[in-house]
Amino acid sequence: MTEIPAQPAREQEPAPVIHVAPAPHAYDQALTTRRMMLDVLIALLPVVGVALYVFRLYAAMHIGICIACCLAAEVLFHTVMRRKPLSIGDGSAAVTGLILALSLPAAAPWYVSALGAFVAIGIGKVLFGGLGQNIFNPAMVGRAFVLLAFAGAVGASGYKLAPLPDPSDKTAKPVGFLRRTASDTMTHATPLTVGKELARKLAEGKTPEKDEEMPSLVPLLLGNTNGSPGETSALACLVGGLYLLIRRTASWQIPAGVIGAVIVIGGLMHALGHPRFTVLHHLLGGALLFGAFFIATDLVTSPLTPKGKLIFGVGVGALVMLIRTLSNYPEGVMFAVLLMNALVPLINRWTIPRPVGGPVPKKK
């Protein structure tokens, strides 16, 4: 009987490592939060340039205060609430501060910017859990708060500065340095306020004054009108918005939905109502383009699916037109975005994509 030699012990092969994680399983590692925030800051450069040219030191003051206070609020609230990691380096706080500054009246007092920035970061962002957890756009939360708290400084009357006194008038009170550097643009009412007043007078059968006519489209396009620093130049908003679309930082469905809804509803209202307030006045006047490209396209507070984004944009545009025409507010972008932000979870549920191969069969 021959002895069978013993087989050498085999080395145990390592078991395969299986990583289980939710989709998406393939993603672009270059598409980071910091890169997207940097894209937004670059896209806002044309808007900031026009704002500094038209509103000068007033715009510079609000931009500096809002960004500095947003960064300080990010550090403060994360420290107090012991939230880690600190997201100040991703650029989201700077973007929030810049958008808030560009949406406030240039003539607003400095403390409006400071308080709005702390509310935007503290209540609009950190209180919900930080970046990626907030439901509402933080910049619009801050602006809505200061609008309610300082209605006189942030409302329609807060955009207009009194004209400079006659130098020969010895009894006139001296004006501050900021007021002396301001342009004459800030002494006129905003185009949408003029349009609202014009529509009211025509409805009452009154004849409007010569200076109450709607401005031509060229000043609205270039930015030679009064308003928030970010909304006066439609051309600057278009240039920055196209950059975001080309970089794929913003989804085209949202601005397309906003602009499409305004064209349809504005065209119907123009045909049935006031002929002087055209669709182009609605598109180029106010914060519509600024909100469509830079506010409504916020990745955190907008829907996830392409169909949902289109629905979201149409809803924002429709609400803007309803607020502008049926309420006492000449502008409606802020309220429209906040209202649609609240509907985003429902829109996401409505637009769940169909799984590959059909829906999962239900268990009997």
C-alpha positions as CSV (number, residue, x, y, z in Angstrom):
1,M,0.0,0.0,0.0
2,T,1.5,3.2,-1.2
3,E,1.3,6.2,1.0
4,I,-0.3,9.2,-0.6
5,P,1.8,12.3,0.0
6,A,0.1,15.0,1.9
7,Q,-1.0,18.0,-0.2
8,P,0.4,21.3,0.7
9,A,-2.1,23.6,2.4
10,R,-3.5,26.1,0.0
11,E,-3.3,29.7,0.8
12,Q,-6.8,31.1,1.4
13,E,-7.7,33.5,-1.3
14,P,-8.9,36.9,-0.1
15,A,-12.6,37.4,-0.4
16,P,-13.7,40.0,-2.9
17,V,-14.6,43.4,-1.3
18,I,-18.1,44.5,-2.2
19,H,-19.0,48.1,-1.6
20,V,-22.7,48.7,-1.2
21,A,-23.8,52.3,-1.6
22,P,-26.7,54.2,-3.1
23,A,-26.6,55.6,-6.7
24,P,-25.0,57.3,-8.5
25,H,-22.1,54.8,-8.7
26,A,-20.3,56.7,-11.5
27,Y,-19.6,60.4,-11.1
28,D,-17.2,63.1,-12.1
29,Q,-14.8,63.6,-9.3
30,A,-13.9,67.0,-10.7
31,L,-17.4,68.3,-10.1
32,T,-16.9,69.4,-6.5
33,T,-18.8,71.9,-4.5
34,R,-15.8,74.3,-4.5
35,R,-15.6,74.1,-8.3
36,M,-19.3,74.8,-8.7
37,M,-19.2,77.7,-6.3
38,L,-16.2,79.1,-8.1
39,D,-18.2,78.9,-11.4
40,V,-21.0,80.9,-9.8
41,L,-18.6,83.5,-8.6
42,I,-17.0,83.8,-12.1
43,A,-20.5,84.0,-13.7
44,L,-21.4,86.8,-11.4
45,L,-18.4,89.0,-12.4
46,P,-20.3,90.8,-15.3
47,V,-23.2,91.5,-12.9
48,V,-20.8,92.8,-10.2
49,G,-19.0,94.9,-12.8
50,V,-22.2,96.6,-13.9
51,A,-23.4,97.0,-10.3
52,L,-20.1,98.8,-9.3
53,Y,-20.4,101.0,-12.4
54,V,-24.0,102.1,-11.8
55,F,-24.2,102.1,-8.0
56,R,-20.5,102.7,-7.2
57,L,-19.6,102.7,-3.5
58,Y,-23.1,101.7,-2.5
59,A,-22.8,98.4,-4.3
60,A,-19.2,97.9,-3.0
61,M,-20.4,98.5,0.6
62,H,-23.2,95.9,0.4
63,I,-21.0,93.3,-1.3
64,G,-18.2,93.6,1.2
65,I,-20.6,93.6,4.2
66,C,-22.7,90.7,3.0
67,I,-19.7,88.4,2.1
68,A,-17.8,89.2,5.3
69,C,-20.9,88.7,7.5
70,C,-21.8,85.4,5.7
71,L,-18.3,84.0,6.3
72,A,-18.4,85.2,10.0
73,A,-21.8,83.7,10.5
74,E,-20.7,80.4,9.0
75,V,-17.9,80.2,11.5
76,L,-20.0,81.4,14.4
77,F,-23.0,79.1,13.9
78,H,-20.9,76.0,13.2
79,T,-18.9,76.7,16.3
80,V,-21.9,77.3,18.6
81,M,-23.8,74.3,17.2
82,R,-20.6,72.1,17.1
83,R,-21.2,71.1,13.5
84,K,-18.3,69.6,11.7
85,P,-16.6,69.9,9.2
86,L,-16.6,73.7,8.8
87,S,-17.7,74.4,5.2
88,I,-16.3,77.9,4.9
89,G,-13.7,76.7,2.4
90,D,-16.2,75.4,-0.2
91,G,-17.3,78.9,-1.2
92,S,-21.0,78.5,-0.6
93,A,-21.1,81.2,2.1
94,A,-19.4,83.7,-0.2
95,V,-21.9,82.9,-3.0
96,T,-24.8,83.4,-0.6
97,G,-23.4,86.7,0.5
98,L,-22.8,87.9,-3.0
99,I,-26.3,87.0,-4.2
100,L,-27.8,88.6,-1.1
101,A,-25.9,91.8,-1.7
102,L,-26.9,92.0,-5.4
103,S,-30.6,91.4,-4.5
104,L,-30.8,94.2,-1.9
105,P,-31.5,97.9,-2.7
106,A,-28.3,99.8,-3.1
107,A,-29.6,102.6,-0.9
108,A,-30.4,100.3,2.0
109,P,-28.5,100.9,5.3
110,W,-25.5,98.9,6.1
111,Y,-27.1,97.0,9.0
112,V,-29.7,95.6,6.6
113,S,-26.9,93.7,4.8
114,A,-25.3,92.6,8.0
115,L,-28.5,91.2,9.6
116,G,-29.7,89.7,6.3
117,A,-26.4,87.8,6.0
118,F,-26.5,86.3,9.5
119,V,-30.2,85.2,9.0
120,A,-29.3,83.7,5.6
121,I,-26.6,81.5,7.0
122,G,-27.9,80.9,10.5
123,I,-31.6,80.3,9.7
124,G,-31.6,79.6,6.0
125,K,-28.6,77.1,6.0
126,V,-27.0,76.0,9.3
127,L,-30.3,75.5,11.2
128,F,-31.4,72.9,8.6
129,G,-28.1,71.0,9.0
130,G,-25.7,72.8,6.8
131,L,-25.0,72.8,3.1
132,G,-27.1,70.2,1.2
133,Q,-29.7,70.0,3.9
134,N,-31.4,73.4,3.6
135,I,-34.9,73.5,2.0
136,F,-35.0,77.2,1.1
137,N,-32.5,79.3,-0.8
138,P,-30.4,80.9,2.0
139,A,-30.0,84.3,0.3
140,M,-33.7,84.6,-0.3
141,V,-34.4,83.7,3.3
142,G,-32.2,86.5,4.4
143,R,-33.7,89.0,2.0
144,A,-37.3,88.0,3.0
145,F,-36.4,88.6,6.6
146,V,-35.0,92.1,6.1
147,L,-38.0,92.9,3.8
148,L,-40.4,92.2,6.6
149,A,-38.2,93.7,9.3
150,F,-37.2,96.9,7.4
151,A,-40.1,97.4,4.9
152,G,-39.3,101.0,4.4
153,A,-35.6,100.5,3.6
154,V,-36.0,97.4,1.5
155,G,-39.4,98.0,-0.1
156,A,-40.1,100.0,-3.3
157,S,-39.5,103.3,-1.5
158,G,-36.1,102.2,-0.3
159,Y,-34.6,102.1,-3.8
160,K,-34.9,105.8,-4.5
161,L,-32.5,108.5,-3.1
162,A,-33.5,112.1,-2.8
163,P,-31.8,114.4,-5.4
164,L,-28.7,116.3,-4.3
165,P,-29.5,119.8,-3.0
166,D,-28.7,122.8,-5.0
167,P,-25.1,123.9,-4.2
168,S,-26.3,127.5,-4.0
169,D,-28.8,126.7,-1.2
170,K,-27.0,127.5,2.0
171,T,-29.8,126.1,4.2
172,A,-29.6,122.6,2.8
173,K,-28.3,119.9,5.1
174,P,-24.9,118.4,4.1
175,V,-24.9,115.0,2.5
176,G,-22.7,112.1,3.3
177,F,-19.7,110.8,1.2
178,L,-21.6,107.8,-0.2
179,R,-24.5,110.1,-1.4
180,R,-22.1,112.5,-3.1
181,T,-20.6,109.6,-5.1
182,A,-24.0,108.1,-6.2
183,S,-25.2,108.4,-9.7
184,D,-28.4,110.1,-10.8
185,T,-29.8,106.7,-11.6
186,M,-30.6,106.1,-8.0
187,T,-32.8,109.2,-7.8
188,H,-35.4,107.5,-10.1
189,A,-38.0,104.9,-9.3
190,T,-37.4,101.3,-10.5
191,P,-38.9,100.3,-13.9
192,L,-41.4,97.9,-12.3
193,T,-42.5,100.4,-9.8
194,V,-43.1,102.9,-12.6
195,G,-45.0,100.2,-14.5
196,K,-47.2,99.4,-11.5
197,E,-48.0,103.1,-10.9
198,L,-48.7,103.6,-14.6
199,A,-51.1,100.7,-14.7
200,R,-52.9,102.0,-11.6
201,K,-53.4,105.4,-13.1
202,L,-54.6,104.0,-16.4
203,A,-57.1,101.8,-14.6
204,E,-58.4,104.9,-12.7
205,G,-58.7,106.8,-16.0
206,K,-55.9,109.3,-15.1
207,T,-53.4,110.5,-17.6
208,P,-49.8,109.6,-16.6
209,E,-47.1,112.2,-16.5
210,K,-44.3,112.3,-19.0
211,D,-41.7,111.0,-16.6
212,E,-44.0,108.1,-15.6
213,E,-43.6,106.3,-19.0
214,M,-42.0,102.9,-19.0
215,P,-38.2,103.1,-19.9
216,S,-37.1,101.9,-23.3
217,L,-35.6,98.4,-23.6
218,V,-32.0,99.5,-24.2
219,P,-31.5,100.9,-20.7
220,L,-33.1,97.7,-19.2
221,L,-30.7,95.6,-21.3
222,L,-27.6,97.5,-20.4
223,G,-28.3,98.5,-16.8
224,N,-28.9,102.2,-16.8
225,T,-31.9,102.0,-14.5
226,N,-32.5,101.8,-10.8
227,G,-33.2,98.6,-8.9
228,S,-31.2,96.1,-7.0
229,P,-27.5,96.0,-8.1
230,G,-27.9,92.5,-9.6
231,E,-31.0,93.0,-11.6
232,T,-30.5,96.2,-13.6
233,S,-28.4,94.8,-16.5
234,A,-30.2,92.0,-18.3
235,L,-27.2,91.6,-20.6
236,A,-24.8,90.9,-17.7
237,C,-27.3,88.3,-16.3
238,L,-27.5,86.6,-19.7
239,V,-23.7,86.5,-20.1
240,G,-23.2,85.0,-16.7
241,G,-26.1,82.6,-17.0
242,L,-24.8,81.3,-20.3
243,Y,-21.5,80.6,-18.7
244,L,-23.2,78.5,-16.0
245,L,-25.1,76.6,-18.6
246,I,-22.0,75.9,-20.7
247,R,-20.1,74.7,-17.6
248,R,-23.1,72.6,-16.6
249,T,-23.1,74.1,-13.2
250,A,-26.8,75.1,-13.8
251,S,-29.4,73.1,-15.5
252,W,-31.0,74.7,-18.6
253,Q,-34.5,73.4,-17.7
254,I,-35.0,75.9,-14.9
255,P,-34.2,79.2,-16.7
256,A,-36.0,77.8,-19.8
257,G,-39.1,77.1,-17.7
258,V,-39.0,80.5,-16.0
259,I,-38.5,82.5,-19.2
260,G,-41.1,80.3,-21.1
261,A,-43.8,80.8,-18.5
262,V,-43.2,84.6,-18.5
263,I,-43.4,84.8,-22.3
264,V,-46.7,82.9,-22.4
265,I,-48.4,84.6,-19.5
266,G,-46.9,88.0,-20.2
267,G,-48.0,87.7,-23.9
268,L,-51.6,86.9,-22.8
269,M,-51.7,89.8,-20.3
270,H,-50.2,92.2,-22.9
271,A,-52.9,91.2,-25.4
272,L,-55.7,91.5,-22.9
273,G,-54.4,94.3,-20.7
274,H,-52.0,97.2,-20.7
275,P,-50.3,97.5,-24.2
276,R,-47.3,99.5,-23.0
277,F,-46.0,96.9,-20.5
278,T,-44.7,94.3,-23.0
279,V,-43.3,90.8,-22.6
280,L,-39.8,92.2,-23.0
281,H,-40.4,94.7,-20.2
282,H,-41.2,91.7,-17.9
283,L,-38.1,89.8,-19.1
284,L,-35.6,92.6,-19.0
285,G,-37.0,94.5,-16.1
286,G,-36.6,93.5,-12.5
287,A,-34.8,90.5,-11.1
288,L,-36.3,87.9,-13.5
289,L,-33.2,86.9,-15.4
290,F,-31.0,87.3,-12.3
291,G,-33.4,85.0,-10.4
292,A,-33.8,82.5,-13.3
293,F,-30.0,81.9,-13.7
294,F,-28.5,82.5,-10.3
295,I,-31.2,81.9,-7.6
296,A,-33.7,79.4,-8.9
297,T,-30.8,77.1,-10.2
298,D,-29.5,76.5,-6.7
299,L,-28.6,72.8,-6.8
300,V,-29.7,72.1,-3.2
301,T,-33.1,73.8,-3.3
302,S,-34.2,72.8,-6.8
303,P,-35.6,69.4,-8.0
304,L,-33.3,66.5,-9.0
305,T,-34.9,65.3,-12.2
306,P,-34.9,67.1,-15.6
307,K,-38.7,67.0,-15.7
308,G,-38.9,68.2,-12.2
309,K,-36.6,71.1,-12.9
310,L,-38.7,72.2,-15.9
311,I,-41.8,72.1,-13.7
312,F,-40.0,74.1,-11.0
313,G,-39.0,76.7,-13.5
314,V,-42.5,77.1,-15.0
315,G,-43.9,77.4,-11.5
316,V,-41.4,80.2,-10.6
317,G,-42.2,82.1,-13.8
318,A,-45.9,81.8,-13.3
319,L,-45.8,82.9,-9.7
320,V,-43.6,85.9,-10.7
321,M,-46.2,87.0,-13.2
322,L,-49.1,86.5,-10.8
323,I,-47.3,88.5,-8.0
324,R,-46.3,91.3,-10.3
325,T,-49.8,91.8,-11.8
326,L,-52.2,90.8,-9.1
327,S,-50.5,92.0,-5.9
328,N,-49.2,95.3,-4.6
329,Y,-45.6,94.1,-5.0
330,P,-43.9,95.3,-8.2
331,E,-41.5,92.4,-8.0
332,G,-42.1,88.7,-7.2
333,V,-38.9,86.7,-7.8
334,M,-38.0,86.2,-4.1
335,F,-41.5,85.0,-3.1
336,A,-41.8,82.8,-6.2
337,V,-38.5,81.0,-5.5
338,L,-39.3,80.5,-1.8
339,L,-42.8,79.1,-2.6
340,M,-41.4,76.7,-5.2
341,N,-38.6,75.7,-2.8
342,A,-41.3,74.4,-0.5
343,L,-42.8,72.3,-3.3
344,V,-39.5,70.6,-4.3
345,P,-40.0,67.4,-2.2
346,L,-43.4,67.0,-3.8
347,I,-42.0,67.6,-7.3
348,N,-39.3,65.1,-6.8
349,R,-41.9,62.5,-5.8
350,W,-44.0,63.3,-8.8
351,T,-41.1,62.9,-11.2
352,I,-39.4,59.8,-10.1
353,P,-37.8,58.3,-13.2
354,R,-39.0,54.9,-14.5
355,P,-36.6,52.1,-13.6
356,V,-34.8,50.2,-16.4
357,G,-36.9,47.2,-17.3
358,G,-40.1,48.6,-15.9
359,P,-41.4,49.1,-12.4
360,V,-40.5,46.7,-9.7
361,P,-43.4,44.2,-9.3
362,K,-45.3,44.4,-6.1
363,K,-45.3,41.5,-3.7
364,K,-48.7,39.7,-3.5
